[in-house]
Amino acid sequence: MDQQNPAGAAGSADTAEPWQRLSAYAYLSAPERLEYVAVMRVFCATLLADLSVPDVLAKLAQAGGPSTMPGAETLTARLDQLVRWGNLLRSTHTVKATSIVEYQRSRSRYQLSKLGERIQRDADEVLAGADAAREVSSELLALVDRGLRELASLIRSPGGADPQEALEKISTLFVQFAEFAESVRDFYAYLGQVLARYDLDGAEYQGFKELLLDYVEAITEDVAFRAPRIAAHLDVIWPDLPRTLSRIDAHSAGLGALAGGLPETRVQRSRGRDLADWEGLRDWFAAVDGQGSQVDQLRDATLRALQSLLANAKRMLRSASGEMSRRKDLLRLAAWFDAAAPEEAHDIAVAAFGLYGARHLGVAPDPDRSVPAYVSWWTGPVVEVPVALRERGSRAPRGRTAAAEDHTEQKRLLMEEAREQAAARRAAADELRSASGRFDKVRLTSAAMRLLLELLTAALGNAQLRQGVTARDFQLDEAQAADADLGIRLTVWRTPGEHTVLRSPDGELAVDDLKLVVESDSGTETPFIVGEVPGEASA
């Protein structure tokens, strides 16, 4: 069959080659892994290390090595095995020896392979801090935002971006983004590991609660604030991105020239030089082709973390009332089992869990769910035992049935409070409409000022920015907000030179370069011209 389809045999060999690289991880799980790791650290400590067996022995002794130093023959066997796994390569270094003994000792020299160096570097990183809580570099997100904005300005400049300047900004941008994304993944992996624990005590729960409510919330808010801006910059850059990358490649090919001259050589380019890197960056911040972005996944992960924290809080409350976990008692029971002989362990199990014969069970299983006889009670379905039967050994209910609680007075108070709030908002809306034409001469009440700021915030949130003639000139399109219940509408547009001060008992608000018009939702009332966006506010 192979003779009939040689192409298929070659294809299967090409497919198997990437999987063969995994054998380079074998030394990390071998019984002699401490010796292997010590040897690999010797080779990773020097660039382009070309070492013989005596050299490795000397460096192991100098570095402290494992507790039992291997001999020359054992070390040679370890080095040869690392060569077979692909972590080391045999060196072609020419041996200069003054004697046969020196030649025999130095003829076998070894050097580090690229795959072996990368695996050892990752292994040292895991050993150093795999369980540590890694801080999220959220400040890098602001630098990514700034870098994309500057790159967009370069691309839109006359003649396009300078290739060298664009290359510097792209390289810096992707280093910052990669560090931020990696720190986010590590932190949320640590957070999930902690929140999955069921045995958090009060102090640990308090610490993780503050961590989740303060630190995680700050990260999520920062990402939610920066993500739309980064997505907008990417939309500006995207049409000219292929041409910019082509100009950069023509200006500085780098190691990419090897791929053209040596087709069998694979070159891993720096991040940002390929369009696939930019697609990954865009997918992180924007939803493409109906698929959610990484920002959406970050928001969902935060919600799941909050749910886990709430579940831990419920467990601790039930535990405090004696309804749930008796962790200390179980740990003490486990210590008894560990120190007991086999026969004593059986007696302890009977006394602790009441595991007597089946005749002592008084609750019948569910007749609709049949369980085979070979299923162990340890893995089989449990039978729900009523609380009265478990605690008192009786099914008879105790005490009187509690009467239904009357919430009539509570409902009345809530309805009165809602009516008062609605009346206050209607009065504030009337005050805003009546202040038309004499705004600088009146002092708004606190309720009217709050309603105005609420409408202003909604209008700016609904607005769409459109660039004008210059880079710093923006127009506001469809900047409106209305409250149908109050019959009031606010319209905002950009007017350079406008300056108005809003006064209220809570303070003053200065607005510049924006005009605000307050009118009836039907448009029949006289407009109330206010001023501009909150550029500064003084309490």
VOGU-3710 file (C-alpha; in Angstrom, 3 decimals, decimal comma):
1> mdqqnpagaa> 0,000/0,000/0,000  2,874/2,378/0,734  4,391/1,580/-2,633  1,130/2,461/-4,337  0,811/5,786/-2,507  4,240/7,179/-1,652  2,827/10,676/-1,372  0,540/9,525/1,441  3,489/8,045/3,307  5,390/11,309/3,026
11> gsadtaepwq> 2,376/13,237/4,231  1,987/11,032/7,318  5,695/11,500/8,094  5,275/15,279/7,879  2,266/15,072/10,179  4,137/12,968/12,739  7,170/15,289/12,846  5,592/18,037/15,057  4,403/15,390/17,533  7,916/13,969/17,800
21> rlsayaylsa> 9,056/17,252/19,317  7,073/16,429/22,446  9,687/13,795/23,299  11,933/16,693/24,332  9,752/17,030/27,461  10,558/13,464/28,554  13,492/14,421/30,788  11,173/16,475/33,044  9,232/13,337/34,079  12,078/10,810/34,073
31> perleyvavm> 13,151/9,299/37,448  16,518/11,098/37,083  14,857/14,462/36,325  16,880/16,326/38,956  20,116/15,370/37,189  18,678/16,152/33,754  17,431/19,585/34,869  20,821/20,410/36,432  22,582/19,469/33,173  20,173/21,523/31,047
41> rvfcatllad> 20,664/24,542/33,313  24,411/24,296/32,728  23,903/24,490/28,957  21,283/27,272/29,211  23,592/29,419/31,354  25,903/30,198/28,406  25,104/31,300/24,864  26,292/28,866/22,173  27,636/26,517/24,850  29,945/23,826/23,437
51> lsvpdvlakl> 30,811/21,567/26,363  32,398/18,200/26,884  31,733/15,774/29,734  34,569/17,142/31,937  33,308/20,688/31,322  29,791/19,743/32,412  31,088/17,960/35,518  33,122/21,011/36,512  30,180/23,373/36,037  27,865/21,061/37,979
61> aqaggpstmp> 30,302/21,024/40,883  30,641/24,800/40,710  26,842/25,367/40,630  26,107/22,940/43,448  24,336/20,424/41,184  22,054/17,673/42,526  22,627/16,048/45,903  24,456/13,095/44,303  26,864/14,091/41,546  26,863/11,621/38,598
71> gaetltarld> 30,125/10,104/37,444  31,649/10,594/34,004  30,105/7,447/32,552  26,677/8,181/34,014  26,822/11,786/32,808  27,778/10,596/29,304  24,720/8,346/29,260  22,533/11,267/30,411  23,928/13,534/27,668  23,438/10,887/24,980
81> qlvrwgnllr> 19,841/10,400/26,106  19,217/14,155/25,894  20,590/14,039/22,339  18,125/11,284/21,438  15,236/13,285/22,929  16,271/16,357/20,945  17,322/18,647/23,807  21,037/18,586/22,912  23,027/18,302/19,678  26,413/16,760/19,078
91> sthtvkatsi> 28,932/19,474/18,427  31,172/19,619/15,345  33,838/21,430/17,310  37,378/20,378/16,359  39,168/18,727/19,274  42,755/19,745/19,971  44,301/17,264/22,407  47,882/16,808/23,565  47,357/13,194/24,624  45,156/10,205/23,887
101> veyqrsrsry> 43,547/10,447/27,345  42,630/14,084/26,772  41,240/13,213/23,336  39,065/10,434/24,765  37,701/12,810/27,394  37,019/15,682/25,016  35,987/14,030/21,772  32,283/14,043/22,656  31,087/17,626/22,880  27,505/18,783/23,104
111> qlsklgeriq> 25,599/21,968/22,448  22,063/23,134/23,213  19,263/22,821/20,644  16,699/25,603/20,167  13,873/23,324/21,280  15,770/22,202/24,388  16,556/25,780/25,395  12,920/26,857/25,081  11,602/23,877/27,075  14,105/24,405/29,887
121> rdadevlaga> 13,316/28,123/30,021  9,596/27,369/30,337  10,268/24,701/32,970  12,316/27,117/35,104  9,553/29,701/34,817  6,945/27,166/35,972  9,128/26,068/38,898  9,798/29,681/39,908  6,266/31,045/40,084  3,523/28,883/38,608
131> daarevssel> 1,332/29,168/41,727  2,006/32,864/42,353  -0,617/35,550/41,744  0,642/37,540/38,770  -0,212/41,226/38,724  -2,067/42,430/35,626  -0,107/45,093/33,739  -3,185/47,224/33,067  -1,055/50,315/32,433  0,157/48,664/29,223
141> lalvdrglre> -3,366/48,903/27,815  -3,120/52,708/27,828  0,210/52,440/25,998  -1,399/50,152/23,385  -4,169/52,717/22,923  -1,646/55,514/22,523  0,548/53,519/20,142  -2,386/52,671/17,856  -3,489/56,300/17,823  -0,003/57,468/16,849
151> laslirspgg> 0,284/54,741/14,197  -3,088/55,761/12,731  -1,870/59,378/12,506  1,309/58,221/10,727  -0,606/56,105/8,219  -3,039/58,919/7,402  -0,269/61,516/6,993  0,616/62,649/3,443  2,807/60,046/1,762  1,990/57,378/4,365
161> adpqealeki> 4,023/56,265/7,363  7,817/56,205/7,382  8,731/52,466/7,317  11,356/52,666/10,076  9,158/54,731/12,403  6,156/52,475/11,751  8,281/49,372/12,438  9,440/50,774/15,793  5,893/51,616/16,869  4,495/48,238/15,753
171> stlfvqfaef> 7,229/46,290/17,560  6,719/48,278/20,768  2,943/47,993/20,476  2,887/44,198/20,163  5,402/43,681/22,985  3,144/45,718/25,272  -0,002/43,919/24,130  1,554/40,448/24,509  2,691/41,237/28,064  -0,777/42,546/28,991
181> aesvrdfyay> -2,662/39,588/27,470  -0,345/37,056/29,127  -0,691/38,712/32,549  -4,500/38,699/32,206  -4,545/34,972/31,374  -2,224/34,105/34,275  -4,160/36,192/36,792  -7,567/34,777/35,884  -6,178/31,225/35,927  -4,914/31,880/39,483
191> lgqvlarydl> -8,249/33,444/40,446  -10,188/30,431/39,183  -7,871/28,101/41,111  -8,503/29,995/44,351  -12,252/30,410/43,993  -12,656/26,690/43,243  -11,642/25,941/46,830  -14,449/25,003/49,180  -12,473/25,386/52,410  -11,830/29,159/52,518
201> dgaeyqgfke> -11,936/30,429/56,077  -13,101/33,883/57,156  -9,749/35,681/56,735  -9,061/34,138/53,324  -12,578/34,927/52,138  -12,239/38,561/53,252  -8,946/38,939/51,414  -10,209/37,428/48,183  -13,435/39,430/48,422  -11,478/42,688/48,521
211> llldyveait> -9,271/41,421/45,696  -12,273/40,619/43,514  -14,339/43,695/44,282  -11,475/46,186/43,983  -8,664/44,814/41,822  -10,706/42,766/39,344  -13,324/45,475/39,029  -10,609/48,037/38,241  -9,158/45,753/35,560  -12,563/45,131/33,968
221> edvafrapri> -13,475/48,823/33,960  -10,138/49,790/32,436  -10,491/47,194/29,675  -14,120/48,188/29,014  -13,034/51,841/28,742  -10,073/51,231/26,430  -11,511/48,492/24,191  -13,874/50,710/22,082  -11,106/53,241/21,498  -8,617/50,566/20,460
231> aahldviwpd> -11,213/49,024/18,137  -11,830/52,449/16,567  -8,088/52,955/15,953  -7,872/49,498/14,351  -10,771/50,374/12,026  -8,810/53,417/10,858  -5,566/51,456/10,392  -7,032/48,321/8,783  -7,575/49,511/5,147  -3,933/50,684/4,799
241> lprtlsrida> -2,373/47,908/6,898  -1,316/45,519/4,059  0,397/48,338/2,176  2,163/49,514/5,359  3,422/46,011/6,164  4,688/45,607/2,585  6,635/48,865/2,832  8,129/47,739/6,147  9,194/44,405/4,609  10,807/46,218/1,691
251> hsaglgalag> 12,618/48,547/4,078  13,780/45,901/6,590  13,403/42,252/5,589  15,264/40,923/8,650  15,434/37,143/8,931  12,562/36,928/6,488  15,155/36,992/3,713  16,285/33,527/4,820  12,885/32,097/3,971  13,314/33,196/0,361
261> glpetrvqrs> 16,907/32,029/0,002  16,540/28,805/1,995  13,035/27,363/1,495  13,629/24,577/4,034  14,343/27,138/6,800  11,366/28,220/8,911  11,564/31,789/10,209  9,489/32,989/13,159  9,057/36,702/12,571  8,676/39,309/15,271
271> rgrdladweg> 5,124/40,075/16,330  3,286/42,609/14,233  5,089/41,885/10,957  2,353/39,512/9,719  -1,310/40,262/9,095  -2,275/37,267/11,280  -0,797/39,062/14,322  -3,057/42,057/13,643  -6,077/39,797/13,244  -5,360/38,338/16,688
281> lrdwfaavdg> -5,112/41,858/18,136  -8,414/42,862/16,544  -10,165/39,693/17,751  -9,058/40,520/21,308  -10,866/43,878/21,388  -13,668/43,628/18,792  -16,276/41,016/17,859  -15,608/39,790/14,305  -17,881/37,527/12,213  -20,372/37,165/15,033
291> qgsqvdqlrd> -17,812/35,735/17,468  -17,355/37,335/20,855  -14,141/39,190/21,639  -11,687/38,468/24,440  -13,106/41,528/26,216  -16,493/39,759/26,336  -14,811/36,634/27,700  -13,074/38,765/30,340  -16,428/40,194/31,410  -17,974/36,711/31,587
301> atlralqsll> -15,001/35,408/33,599  -15,421/38,249/36,098  -19,122/37,405/36,455  -18,317/33,734/37,080  -15,736/34,755/39,683  -18,348/36,855/41,484  -20,755/33,908/41,429  -18,077/31,650/42,924  -17,402/34,210/45,638  -21,116/34,356/46,429
311> anakrmlrsa> -21,275/30,550/46,619  -18,401/30,580/49,121  -20,225/33,217/51,162  -23,373/31,072/51,286  -21,314/28,047/52,332  -19,681/29,981/55,164  -23,055/31,254/56,413  -24,537/27,752/56,423  -21,395/26,432/58,110  -21,690/29,030/60,882
321> sgemsrrkdl> -25,257/27,894/61,614  -24,213/24,233/61,811  -25,945/23,220/58,569  -22,890/22,451/56,515  -19,131/21,861/56,397  -17,408/20,616/59,546  -13,952/20,920/58,084  -11,955/20,722/61,314  -13,848/17,634/62,459  -13,250/15,932/59,127
331> lrlaawfdaa> -9,523/16,746/59,238  -9,288/15,242/62,721  -11,180/12,158/61,519  -8,801/11,835/58,577  -5,845/11,926/60,989  -7,421/9,084/62,953  -7,820/7,031/59,790  -4,211/7,708/58,808  -2,827/6,508/62,154  -5,192/3,527/62,599
341> apeeahdiav> -4,568/-0,121/61,756  -6,881/-1,727/59,141  -9,261/-3,267/61,699  -9,386/-0,067/63,735  -10,086/1,918/60,570  -13,183/-0,247/59,922  -14,433/0,425/63,442  -13,850/4,177/63,052  -15,758/4,184/59,750  -18,703/2,382/61,338
351> aafglygarh> -18,751/4,769/64,299  -18,339/7,902/62,178  -20,626/7,191/59,229  -22,963/4,475/60,526  -22,054/2,105/57,691  -23,887/-0,936/59,015  -25,832/-3,498/57,057  -28,605/-2,556/54,656  -31,274/-3,445/57,268  -30,484/-0,194/59,091
361> lgvapdpdrs> -31,482/2,029/56,130  -35,037/3,319/56,493  -35,458/5,390/53,292  -36,376/3,647/50,050  -34,603/4,757/46,864  -36,368/6,371/43,932  -38,341/3,580/42,169  -37,944/5,327/38,783  -34,149/5,194/38,975  -32,790/1,648/38,992
371> vpayvswwtg> -29,208/1,143/40,143  -27,360/-2,076/39,164  -26,081/-4,259/41,985  -22,440/-3,848/40,931  -22,474/-0,050/41,450  -20,511/0,977/44,543  -22,236/3,097/47,172  -19,278/5,471/46,929  -20,025/6,423/43,299  -23,746/5,619/43,171
381> pvvevpvalr> -26,616/8,116/43,504  -27,462/9,334/46,988  -30,823/9,097/48,731  -32,231/12,308/50,142  -33,038/11,789/53,836  -35,530/14,271/55,391  -34,125/16,492/58,120  -36,666/15,266/60,696  -35,774/11,630/60,035  -32,022/12,351/60,064
391> ergsraprgr> -32,047/14,345/63,312  -34,971/12,852/65,324  -35,591/9,504/63,649  -39,223/10,454/62,995  -41,129/11,693/59,948  -43,802/13,489/61,992  -43,656/17,302/61,629  -43,223/19,437/64,744  -44,715/22,766/65,732  -47,403/24,847/64,058
401> taaaedhteq> -47,390/25,985/60,459  -46,134/29,543/60,232  -48,654/32,132/59,033  -47,991/33,983/55,783  -46,345/37,336/56,390  -48,401/40,431/55,492  -46,464/42,877/53,277  -49,318/45,371/52,712  -47,736/48,191/54,743  -44,376/47,665/53,066
411> krllmeeare> -45,944/47,872/49,612  -47,802/51,068/50,555  -44,618/52,758/51,774  -42,737/51,758/48,636  -45,524/53,085/46,385  -45,572/56,401/48,265  -41,812/56,709/47,943  -42,019/55,998/44,200  -44,748/58,630/43,736  -42,657/61,220/45,594
421> qaaarraaad> -39,624/60,501/43,437  -41,698/60,739/40,245  -43,187/64,057/41,374  -39,713/65,439/42,160  -38,446/64,471/38,689  -41,457/66,110/37,001  -40,840/69,295/38,993  -37,164/69,225/37,942  -38,183/68,818/34,274  -40,600/71,773/34,556
431> elrsasgrfd> -37,827/73,845/36,152  -35,448/73,143/33,279  -38,066/74,097/30,682  -39,035/77,283/32,578  -35,390/78,454/32,766  -35,345/79,138/29,015  -33,649/82,412/28,118  -32,572/83,368/31,642  -30,314/80,477/32,613  -27,403/82,738/33,650
441> kvrltsaamr> -29,710/84,540/36,094  -31,165/81,494/37,888  -29,827/78,934/40,291  -31,010/75,388/39,569  -32,131/73,102/42,334  -30,193/69,936/43,063  -32,890/67,775/41,469  -32,882/69,857/38,267  -29,081/69,735/38,055  -29,087/65,944/38,521
451> lllelltaal> -31,695/65,518/35,779  -29,708/67,746/33,415  -26,488/65,807/34,048  -28,363/62,522/33,567  -29,647/63,652/30,156  -26,230/65,053/29,211  -24,501/61,773/30,051  -27,021/59,775/28,000  -26,745/62,190/25,045  -22,947/62,009/24,932
461> gnaqlrqgvt> -23,165/58,232/25,229  -25,512/58,099/22,231  -23,395/60,532/20,177  -21,248/59,527/17,236  -17,945/61,379/16,740  -17,209/62,521/13,195  -13,848/64,098/12,340  -13,977/67,574/10,842  -11,433/69,506/8,816  -8,545/69,190/11,251
471> ardfqldeaq> -7,400/66,246/13,355  -8,665/67,934/16,540  -12,001/69,088/15,094  -14,860/66,667/15,858  -18,576/66,979/15,123  -21,316/65,374/17,194  -23,971/63,478/15,247  -27,304/62,462/16,774  -26,323/63,609/20,262  -29,751/63,468/21,865
481> aadadlgirl> -31,329/62,047/24,992  -34,977/62,086/26,006  -37,190/60,968/28,857  -40,617/60,025/27,494  -42,196/59,923/30,967  -41,130/63,506/31,734  -41,696/64,799/28,187  -38,233/66,400/27,978  -35,451/66,118/25,420  -31,812/67,311/25,389
491> tvwrtpgeht> -29,917/67,968/22,131  -26,129/68,574/22,043  -23,949/69,894/19,242  -20,427/71,295/19,087  -20,147/75,110/19,045  -16,579/76,467/19,484  -16,409/79,536/21,723  -19,526/78,804/23,790  -19,118/79,128/27,575  -21,829/78,675/30,178
501> vlrspdgela> -21,778/78,058/33,922  -24,530/75,952/35,548  -25,132/76,802/39,198  -26,835/74,700/41,857  -26,537/74,121/45,631  -24,251/71,150/44,890  -21,707/73,309/43,041  -20,982/74,859/39,670  -20,386/73,176/36,306  -18,560/74,986/33,482
511> vddlklvves> -19,233/73,757/29,947  -17,237/74,925/26,908  -17,481/74,454/23,136  -20,779/72,555/23,277  -24,328/73,866/23,079  -27,101/72,089/24,974  -30,765/72,608/24,112  -33,503/71,489/26,513  -37,023/71,343/25,062  -40,251/69,462/25,275
521> dsgtetpfiv> -40,238/66,010/23,823  -42,929/67,162/21,341  -40,736/70,083/20,281  -43,344/72,795/21,014  -41,616/74,412/23,999  -39,051/77,210/23,748  -35,555/75,702/23,754  -33,335/76,172/26,772  -29,740/76,849/25,610  -27,302/75,766/28,267
531> gevpgeasa> -23,665/75,535/27,211  -21,065/72,869/26,741  -19,641/69,520/27,804  -18,267/69,238/31,344  -14,725/70,267/30,723  -14,251/71,267/34,355  -16,376/71,159/37,476  -15,892/72,825/40,817  -17,710/71,696/43,943
//
